Amino acid sequence: MELLALRQDGPVARIMIDHPARRNAFSRAMWRELPGLVRSALADPRTRLLTLQGAQAGLFAAGADIREFEQTYSVPGEAVVAAREVQDAVDALAHCPLPVVALIDGPCVGGGVSLATACDVRIASVQARFAVTPARLGLSYHPDQLRLLVQVCGLAAASELLLGGQLWTAERALQAGLVNQVWPLHAFAEQAGLLVQAIAANSLDATRALKHGLRAVVAQDPEGLAQAEQAFLALFEGPDFIEGRDAFLQRRPARFPSHAADVAP
């Protein structure tokens, strides 16, 4: 049984979490596998965005599999290795050059929150629940994961979530800015699909440039900002803008040249 799987759905590469016996908790093998799935998704020329989602309704990611804790943390030095595996998985999503959307339908706890905050957009159903409880185990969090959480929902909300360790409803997560949208169960799949389709319909060249630009703005990196400005200006002479402009003026859907790989294998 594959606990993580990559499913290519036209232009959407879906990373499916399928570990229902453990509420989709991540084993160490799953943390190690995730970066390779992201690389595989990016290697497919059809891919315009990725989603991270549970394979079954009512589940997202319930953090790390606690059954492995005793074995992992009883071996000297192994905790460092395990922490690096988690961070590599989070980095694979955070550094992905294409948009990544988290579809959260159920528990999103601990490492699940880290994975979600590494995505660009987070859509939740009303049954989603959020918690980050390292302090209950006598632990802190990797600074890179703390940075992502603060970027998403701000210092005050991040502090409450981490220091209090309380379970948040989807509505509380929306209020705090941890998620972008919350939908009732009957509308969740449809609304998530509409957002994914909207992203996929956009120019691939433009979404790459936008994501690079957003990163550069957040990091306030002078070199990254200069590159983002160059990419912005170059798009005005690119084939996608010419097609997008003509399609707009002609009131028809755009057929972006960057979508040329839209051919079934």
LUMDRENKE-597375 format. One record per residue (C-alpha): residue number from 1; residue in three letters; z, y, x. Coordinates in steps of 0.25 Angstrom, whole numbers, plus 2048, in hexadecimal, padded with zeros to 3 digits. Each point is the difference from the previous one (the first is absolute). Example, Ala and Ser with C-alpha at 12.3 -4.5 7.8 and 13.67 -1.06 7.14 Angstrom:
2
{num->1, residu->ALA, zz->81F, yy->7EE, xx->831}
{num->2, residu->SER, zz->7FE, yy->80E, xx->806}
//
This chain:
265
{num->1, residu->MET, zz->800, yy->800, xx->800}
{num->2, residu->GLU, zz->7FC, yy->80E, xx->805}
{num->3, residu->LEU, zz->80C, yy->809, xx->7FF}
{num->4, residu->LEU, zz->7F7, yy->80C, xx->804}
{num->5, residu->ALA, zz->7F1, yy->800, xx->7FD}
{num->6, residu->LEU, zz->7F4, yy->80A, xx->801}
{num->7, residu->ARG, zz->7F7, yy->800, xx->7F4}
{num->8, residu->GLN, zz->7F3, yy->809, xx->800}
{num->9, residu->ASP, zz->7FD, yy->806, xx->7F3}
{num->10, residu->GLY, zz->7F3, yy->807, xx->802}
{num->11, residu->PRO, zz->804, yy->80D, xx->808}
{num->12, residu->VAL, zz->80F, yy->7FD, xx->7FE}
{num->13, residu->ALA, zz->808, yy->7F7, xx->80A}
{num->14, residu->ARG, zz->80C, yy->7FB, xx->7F9}
{num->15, residu->ILE, zz->80C, yy->7FB, xx->808}
{num->16, residu->MET, zz->807, yy->7F6, xx->7F7}
{num->17, residu->ILE, zz->80F, yy->7FD, xx->802}
{num->18, residu->ASP, zz->802, yy->7F2, xx->7FA}
{num->19, residu->HIS, zz->80E, yy->7FB, xx->803}
{num->20, residu->PRO, zz->806, yy->800, xx->7F2}
{num->21, residu->ALA, zz->80B, yy->7F6, xx->804}
{num->22, residu->ARG, zz->806, yy->80B, xx->808}
{num->23, residu->ARG, zz->7FC, yy->80B, xx->7F7}
{num->24, residu->ASN, zz->7F5, yy->803, xx->80A}
{num->25, residu->ALA, zz->80A, yy->802, xx->80C}
{num->26, residu->PHE, zz->7F9, yy->800, xx->80D}
{num->27, residu->SER, zz->802, yy->7F5, xx->80A}
{num->28, residu->ARG, zz->7FE, yy->803, xx->80F}
{num->29, residu->ALA, zz->7F3, yy->7F9, xx->7FF}
{num->30, residu->MET, zz->7FC, yy->809, xx->7F5}
{num->31, residu->TRP, zz->803, yy->80D, xx->808}
{num->32, residu->ARG, zz->7F8, yy->7FA, xx->80C}
{num->33, residu->GLU, zz->7F4, yy->7FD, xx->7F7}
{num->34, residu->LEU, zz->7FF, yy->80D, xx->7F9}
{num->35, residu->PRO, zz->7F9, yy->808, xx->80B}
{num->36, residu->GLY, zz->7F6, yy->7F6, xx->801}
{num->37, residu->LEU, zz->7FC, yy->801, xx->7F2}
{num->38, residu->VAL, zz->7FF, yy->80F, xx->801}
{num->39, residu->ARG, zz->7F6, yy->7FE, xx->80C}
{num->40, residu->SER, zz->7F8, yy->7F6, xx->7F8}
{num->41, residu->ALA, zz->7FF, yy->809, xx->7F4}
{num->42, residu->LEU, zz->7FB, yy->80B, xx->809}
{num->43, residu->ALA, zz->7F6, yy->7F7, xx->807}
{num->44, residu->ASP, zz->7F9, yy->7FE, xx->7F2}
{num->45, residu->PRO, zz->7F6, yy->80B, xx->7FF}
{num->46, residu->ARG, zz->802, yy->800, xx->7F1}
{num->47, residu->THR, zz->80E, yy->805, xx->800}
{num->48, residu->ARG, zz->803, yy->80E, xx->7FC}
{num->49, residu->LEU, zz->80F, yy->7FE, xx->7FD}
{num->50, residu->LEU, zz->80B, yy->7F6, xx->801}
{num->51, residu->THR, zz->80B, yy->7FD, xx->7F6}
{num->52, residu->LEU, zz->80D, yy->7F9, xx->802}
{num->53, residu->GLN, zz->805, yy->7F9, xx->7F4}
{num->54, residu->GLY, zz->807, yy->7F4, xx->7FB}
{num->55, residu->ALA, zz->7F8, yy->7F4, xx->7FC}
{num->56, residu->GLN, zz->808, yy->7FE, xx->7F3}
{num->57, residu->ALA, zz->804, yy->80A, xx->7F6}
{num->58, residu->GLY, zz->80F, yy->805, xx->801}
{num->59, residu->LEU, zz->800, yy->7FF, xx->810}
{num->60, residu->PHE, zz->7FD, yy->809, xx->80B}
{num->61, residu->ALA, zz->809, yy->7FE, xx->80D}
{num->62, residu->ALA, zz->80F, yy->7FD, xx->801}
{num->63, residu->GLY, zz->801, yy->803, xx->80E}
{num->64, residu->ALA, zz->803, yy->7F6, xx->80C}
{num->65, residu->ASP, zz->803, yy->7F2, xx->7FC}
{num->66, residu->ILE, zz->80F, yy->7FF, xx->803}
{num->67, residu->ARG, zz->800, yy->7F1, xx->802}
{num->68, residu->GLU, zz->7FA, yy->803, xx->80D}
{num->69, residu->PHE, zz->80B, yy->80A, xx->805}
{num->70, residu->GLU, zz->80A, yy->7F6, xx->806}
{num->71, residu->GLN, zz->7F5, yy->7F9, xx->808}
{num->72, residu->THR, zz->7FA, yy->80D, xx->804}
{num->73, residu->TYR, zz->80C, yy->808, xx->804}
{num->74, residu->SER, zz->808, yy->7F5, xx->806}
{num->75, residu->VAL, zz->7F6, yy->7FF, xx->80C}
{num->76, residu->PRO, zz->802, yy->80B, xx->80B}
{num->77, residu->GLY, zz->7F4, yy->80A, xx->800}
{num->78, residu->GLU, zz->7FA, yy->7FA, xx->7F4}
{num->79, residu->ALA, zz->804, yy->80B, xx->7F7}
{num->80, residu->VAL, zz->7F8, yy->809, xx->808}
{num->81, residu->VAL, zz->7F4, yy->7F7, xx->7FF}
{num->82, residu->ALA, zz->802, yy->7FF, xx->7F1}
{num->83, residu->ALA, zz->801, yy->80F, xx->7FE}
{num->84, residu->ARG, zz->7F3, yy->802, xx->808}
{num->85, residu->GLU, zz->7F9, yy->7F6, xx->7F7}
{num->86, residu->VAL, zz->804, yy->809, xx->7F4}
{num->87, residu->GLN, zz->7FC, yy->80D, xx->806}
{num->88, residu->ASP, zz->7F3, yy->7FA, xx->804}
{num->89, residu->ALA, zz->7FD, yy->7FC, xx->7F1}
{num->90, residu->VAL, zz->804, yy->80E, xx->7FB}
{num->91, residu->ASP, zz->7F8, yy->807, xx->80B}
{num->92, residu->ALA, zz->7F4, yy->7F8, xx->7FC}
{num->93, residu->LEU, zz->800, yy->806, xx->7F2}
{num->94, residu->ALA, zz->805, yy->80E, xx->805}
{num->95, residu->HIS, zz->7F5, yy->801, xx->80A}
{num->96, residu->CYS, zz->7F5, yy->7FA, xx->7F8}
{num->97, residu->PRO, zz->7F4, yy->80A, xx->800}
{num->98, residu->LEU, zz->7FC, yy->7FD, xx->7F1}
{num->99, residu->PRO, zz->809, yy->803, xx->7F4}
{num->100, residu->VAL, zz->80B, yy->7F6, xx->7FD}
{num->101, residu->VAL, zz->806, yy->7FF, xx->7F2}
{num->102, residu->ALA, zz->80D, yy->7F9, xx->7FD}
{num->103, residu->LEU, zz->800, yy->7FA, xx->7F2}
{num->104, residu->ILE, zz->80F, yy->7FE, xx->7FD}
{num->105, residu->ASP, zz->803, yy->7F7, xx->7F4}
{num->106, residu->GLY, zz->80E, yy->7FB, xx->802}
{num->107, residu->PRO, zz->80B, yy->800, xx->80C}
{num->108, residu->CYS, zz->7FC, yy->809, xx->80C}
{num->109, residu->VAL, zz->80C, yy->7FE, xx->809}
{num->110, residu->GLY, zz->803, yy->803, xx->80E}
{num->111, residu->GLY, zz->7F4, yy->7FC, xx->808}
{num->112, residu->GLY, zz->7F8, yy->801, xx->7F3}
{num->113, residu->VAL, zz->803, yy->80F, xx->800}
{num->114, residu->SER, zz->7FC, yy->801, xx->80E}
{num->115, residu->LEU, zz->7F3, yy->7FA, xx->7FD}
{num->116, residu->ALA, zz->7FE, yy->808, xx->7F4}
{num->117, residu->THR, zz->803, yy->80D, xx->807}
{num->118, residu->ALA, zz->7F5, yy->7FC, xx->80B}
{num->119, residu->CYS, zz->7F6, yy->801, xx->7F5}
{num->120, residu->ASP, zz->7F9, yy->80C, xx->7FB}
{num->121, residu->VAL, zz->803, yy->7FF, xx->7F1}
{num->122, residu->ARG, zz->80A, yy->7F8, xx->7F9}
{num->123, residu->ILE, zz->7FE, yy->7FD, xx->7F1}
{num->124, residu->ALA, zz->80C, yy->7F9, xx->7F9}
{num->125, residu->SER, zz->802, yy->7F9, xx->7F3}
{num->126, residu->VAL, zz->80D, yy->803, xx->7F8}
{num->127, residu->GLN, zz->806, yy->7F3, xx->804}
{num->128, residu->ALA, zz->7FF, yy->804, xx->80F}
{num->129, residu->ARG, zz->80D, yy->801, xx->807}
{num->130, residu->PHE, zz->803, yy->806, xx->80D}
{num->131, residu->ALA, zz->80C, yy->7FF, xx->80A}
{num->132, residu->VAL, zz->802, yy->801, xx->80F}
{num->133, residu->THR, zz->80D, yy->7FA, xx->805}
{num->134, residu->PRO, zz->801, yy->7FE, xx->80F}
{num->135, residu->ALA, zz->80E, yy->807, xx->800}
{num->136, residu->ARG, zz->805, yy->7F4, xx->7F8}
{num->137, residu->LEU, zz->7FD, yy->7F7, xx->80B}
{num->138, residu->GLY, zz->805, yy->809, xx->80B}
{num->139, residu->LEU, zz->7F2, yy->804, xx->804}
{num->140, residu->SER, zz->7F7, yy->80D, xx->801}
{num->141, residu->TYR, zz->7F1, yy->801, xx->7FF}
{num->142, residu->HIS, zz->7F5, yy->802, xx->80A}
{num->143, residu->PRO, zz->7FE, yy->80F, xx->802}
{num->144, residu->ASP, zz->7F1, yy->7FF, xx->7FD}
{num->145, residu->GLN, zz->803, yy->7FA, xx->7F2}
{num->146, residu->LEU, zz->80B, yy->80B, xx->7FE}
{num->147, residu->ARG, zz->7F5, yy->80A, xx->803}
{num->148, residu->LEU, zz->7F6, yy->7FA, xx->7F6}
{num->149, residu->LEU, zz->80B, yy->800, xx->7F5}
{num->150, residu->VAL, zz->804, yy->80E, xx->803}
{num->151, residu->GLN, zz->7F1, yy->804, xx->800}
{num->152, residu->VAL, zz->7FE, yy->7FA, xx->7F2}
{num->153, residu->CYS, zz->80D, yy->804, xx->7F9}
{num->154, residu->GLY, zz->807, yy->80B, xx->809}
{num->155, residu->LEU, zz->80D, yy->7FF, xx->807}
{num->156, residu->ALA, zz->809, yy->802, xx->7F5}
{num->157, residu->ALA, zz->7FA, yy->7F4, xx->7F7}
{num->158, residu->ALA, zz->7FF, yy->7F7, xx->80D}
{num->159, residu->SER, zz->80E, yy->803, xx->803}
{num->160, residu->GLU, zz->805, yy->7FC, xx->7F2}
{num->161, residu->LEU, zz->7F7, yy->7F3, xx->800}
{num->162, residu->LEU, zz->805, yy->7FC, xx->80E}
{num->163, residu->LEU, zz->80F, yy->804, xx->800}
{num->164, residu->GLY, zz->803, yy->7FD, xx->7F2}
{num->165, residu->GLY, zz->7F8, yy->7F3, xx->800}
{num->166, residu->GLN, zz->7FF, yy->800, xx->7F0}
{num->167, residu->LEU, zz->7F5, yy->7FA, xx->7F8}
{num->168, residu->TRP, zz->7F6, yy->80A, xx->7FB}
{num->169, residu->THR, zz->7F8, yy->7FF, xx->7F3}
{num->170, residu->ALA, zz->7F1, yy->803, xx->801}
{num->171, residu->GLU, zz->803, yy->80D, xx->7F8}
{num->172, residu->ARG, zz->80A, yy->804, xx->80B}
{num->173, residu->ALA, zz->7F6, yy->7FD, xx->80B}
{num->174, residu->LEU, zz->7F6, yy->809, xx->7F9}
{num->175, residu->GLN, zz->80A, yy->80B, xx->7FF}
{num->176, residu->ALA, zz->803, yy->7FF, xx->80F}
{num->177, residu->GLY, zz->7F1, yy->7FF, xx->804}
{num->178, residu->LEU, zz->801, yy->7F2, xx->805}
{num->179, residu->VAL, zz->7F5, yy->7FC, xx->7F7}
{num->180, residu->ASN, zz->7F4, yy->808, xx->7FA}
{num->181, residu->GLN, zz->7FF, yy->7FA, xx->7F2}
{num->182, residu->VAL, zz->808, yy->7F7, xx->7F7}
{num->183, residu->TRP, zz->7F9, yy->7F9, xx->7F5}
{num->184, residu->PRO, zz->805, yy->7F7, xx->7F4}
{num->185, residu->LEU, zz->7FD, yy->7F1, xx->802}
{num->186, residu->HIS, zz->7F4, yy->800, xx->7F6}
{num->187, residu->ALA, zz->7F9, yy->80B, xx->808}
{num->188, residu->PHE, zz->804, yy->7FE, xx->80E}
{num->189, residu->ALA, zz->7F4, yy->7F7, xx->804}
{num->190, residu->GLU, zz->7F6, yy->809, xx->7F9}
{num->191, residu->GLN, zz->805, yy->80D, xx->806}
{num->192, residu->ALA, zz->802, yy->7FA, xx->80E}
{num->193, residu->GLY, zz->7F1, yy->7FB, xx->7FF}
{num->194, residu->LEU, zz->7FB, yy->80D, xx->7FC}
{num->195, residu->LEU, zz->807, yy->807, xx->80C}
{num->196, residu->VAL, zz->7FA, yy->7F5, xx->809}
{num->197, residu->GLN, zz->7F2, yy->801, xx->7FA}
{num->198, residu->ALA, zz->801, yy->810, xx->802}
{num->199, residu->ILE, zz->803, yy->7FE, xx->80E}
{num->200, residu->ALA, zz->7F5, yy->7F6, xx->802}
{num->201, residu->ALA, zz->7F6, yy->809, xx->7FA}
{num->202, residu->ASN, zz->802, yy->80B, xx->80A}
{num->203, residu->SER, zz->7F8, yy->802, xx->80C}
{num->204, residu->LEU, zz->805, yy->7F6, xx->80B}
{num->205, residu->ASP, zz->7FE, yy->80B, xx->80B}
{num->206, residu->ALA, zz->808, yy->80A, xx->7F8}
{num->207, residu->THR, zz->80C, yy->7F7, xx->7FE}
{num->208, residu->ARG, zz->800, yy->7FC, xx->80E}
{num->209, residu->ALA, zz->800, yy->80F, xx->804}
{num->210, residu->LEU, zz->80A, yy->804, xx->7F6}
{num->211, residu->LYS, zz->80A, yy->7F5, xx->804}
{num->212, residu->HIS, zz->7FE, yy->804, xx->80F}
{num->213, residu->GLY, zz->802, yy->80F, xx->7FC}
{num->214, residu->LEU, zz->80D, yy->7FD, xx->7F8}
{num->215, residu->ARG, zz->806, yy->7F8, xx->80B}
{num->216, residu->ALA, zz->7FD, yy->80B, xx->80A}
{num->217, residu->VAL, zz->806, yy->80B, xx->7F7}
{num->218, residu->VAL, zz->80D, yy->7F7, xx->7FE}
{num->219, residu->ALA, zz->801, yy->7FE, xx->80F}
{num->220, residu->GLN, zz->7FC, yy->80E, xx->804}
{num->221, residu->ASP, zz->7F9, yy->7FA, xx->80C}
{num->222, residu->PRO, zz->7F6, yy->80B, xx->805}
{num->223, residu->GLU, zz->7F6, yy->7F6, xx->805}
{num->224, residu->GLY, zz->800, yy->7F9, xx->7F3}
{num->225, residu->LEU, zz->7FF, yy->80D, xx->7F8}
{num->226, residu->ALA, zz->7F4, yy->804, xx->809}
{num->227, residu->GLN, zz->7F9, yy->7F2, xx->7FD}
{num->228, residu->ALA, zz->803, yy->801, xx->7F2}
{num->229, residu->GLU, zz->7FA, yy->80E, xx->7FF}
{num->230, residu->GLN, zz->7F3, yy->7FB, xx->808}
{num->231, residu->ALA, zz->7FF, yy->7F4, xx->7F6}
{num->232, residu->PHE, zz->802, yy->80A, xx->7F4}
{num->233, residu->LEU, zz->7F4, yy->809, xx->805}
{num->234, residu->ALA, zz->7F7, yy->7F4, xx->804}
{num->235, residu->LEU, zz->801, yy->7FB, xx->7F1}
{num->236, residu->PHE, zz->7F8, yy->80C, xx->7FC}
{num->237, residu->GLU, zz->7F4, yy->7FB, xx->807}
{num->238, residu->GLY, zz->802, yy->7F1, xx->7FD}
{num->239, residu->PRO, zz->7F8, yy->7F8, xx->7F7}
{num->240, residu->ASP, zz->80C, yy->7FD, xx->7F6}
{num->241, residu->PHE, zz->802, yy->80F, xx->7FD}
{num->242, residu->ILE, zz->7F1, yy->802, xx->7FE}
{num->243, residu->GLU, zz->800, yy->7F4, xx->7F6}
{num->244, residu->GLY, zz->80D, yy->805, xx->7FA}
{num->245, residu->ARG, zz->7FA, yy->80E, xx->7FE}
{num->246, residu->ASP, zz->7F3, yy->7FB, xx->7FA}
{num->247, residu->ALA, zz->807, yy->7F7, xx->7F7}
{num->248, residu->PHE, zz->80A, yy->80B, xx->7FB}
{num->249, residu->LEU, zz->7F4, yy->809, xx->7FD}
{num->250, residu->GLN, zz->7F8, yy->7F5, xx->7F9}
{num->251, residu->ARG, zz->80C, yy->7FC, xx->7F8}
{num->252, residu->ARG, zz->800, yy->7F1, xx->805}
{num->253, residu->PRO, zz->809, yy->7F7, xx->807}
{num->254, residu->ALA, zz->7FE, yy->801, xx->80F}
{num->255, residu->ARG, zz->7FA, yy->7F5, xx->808}
{num->256, residu->PHE, zz->807, yy->803, xx->80E}
{num->257, residu->PRO, zz->7F9, yy->7FA, xx->80C}
{num->258, residu->SER, zz->80E, yy->7FC, xx->806}
{num->259, residu->HIS, zz->800, yy->7F6, xx->7F4}
{num->260, residu->ALA, zz->7F4, yy->7F9, xx->806}
{num->261, residu->ALA, zz->808, yy->7F3, xx->803}
{num->262, residu->ASP, zz->802, yy->7FE, xx->7F1}
{num->263, residu->VAL, zz->7F8, yy->7F3, xx->800}
{num->264, residu->ALA, zz->806, yy->7F3, xx->7FC}
{num->265, residu->PRO, zz->800, yy->7F6, xx->80C}
//
